Amino acid sequence: MTKIKATLTTIGATLVASPGLADAGDYSSSYQGHMMGGYGFFGGGAMLLFWVVAIGIIVLAVRWIGDSGRPADKNADALEILRARLARGEIDPEEYAARKKALES
């Protein structure tokens, strides 16, 4: 689990840092206001698409990590609970038999 979290953190950090490292060109002398990456709407659209995908992947990864600790079946099997209660001595064998019969019918 820790290895998965470390991998996802590394991927997330890479996605966040990538746009800043993508173009190290010098625009100081010829900068003409290329607000959208120099390619008009396509550059801005691609940038927007990148961020939507990156944030979506991060959200899905966080949800996946959060759900991995939960049991697959939220409603535990009633007979398993009944057996555990009998094993712990919370109920006697007669009550166990009566409740088991009620559950199975």
N, C-alpha and C positions, 0 to 999 in steps of 0.2 A: 504494500500500500504506500509506503514512504517513497519507494522508487518511482511509482506512478505519479505521485504528487510532485516529486522533483522534476520529472520529465515534463509534466504539464506546465510547471512554473517556468522551466527553461524555454519551452515553446512559446508561452505567453510573453515572456520578456523579449524573445527574438522578434515576435510579431510587432510588439510595441516599438522596438528600437529600429526595425528595418526601414521605415520611411525616412527617418533622420539620417541614416547611413547610406541610403540608396544613391544620392547624388551629391558628390562633394565638389561639384564644379564651382568656378569662380564667376559670380554674376555681378561683381562690384562695378565693372565698367560697361557691361552690355545688358544690364537688367532692364527689361521693358515692361515690368508689371506682369510677369507670367504667374498670375495668381493660381491658375489651375494646372500647373506643371508644364506650361508651354504648349499644350495641345488643345486648348479651348475646353469645350464641354467634355470631350472624351477623357481628357486627363483628369478633370474633376470627378467625372462619373466613375472612372476606374479607381480613383482614390476613395470615393464614397463606398464603392462596392468592396474594396479591400477592408475598410474599417467595419462595415456591416458583417462581413464574413469573419473577421478577426474577433470581434466582440461576440458574435454568435458562437464561435468555437470555445471561447473562454467561458461563456455562460453555460454551455452544454457540459464542459469539463467540470465546472464547479458543481453542477447538479448531479453529474455522474459520481463524483467523489462523495457528495453528501448522501446519495442514496446507497452507496456501496456498504455502509454499515448496518443498514436495516435488513431484517429478514425478508426473503422473497415473498412469503405469504404473510400478510398482516394479521390475518385471523388464524391463530394457531388451532391445530386440530383439537377439537373438544375432547376426544378420547385420550389424547396424549396428556392433556391437562388433568383429566380425571385419573389417569394412571399415576401421574406425578403426585397428586394429592393423596392417593392411597399409599404410595411409597413413603411419603413424608409423615404418614399417620394422621393426616387431617380428617380423613373419613375412614369409617370401618368397612369391612368387606361387604356387609349387607347393603350399606348405602351406595357403595361402588356398583354392586350388581344392579340395584334399582335404577341408578342414574345411567348406567351403560345401556340398560334395556330401553330406557326412555329415549336415549340418543339414537339408538339403532332402529327405532320404530318410525 
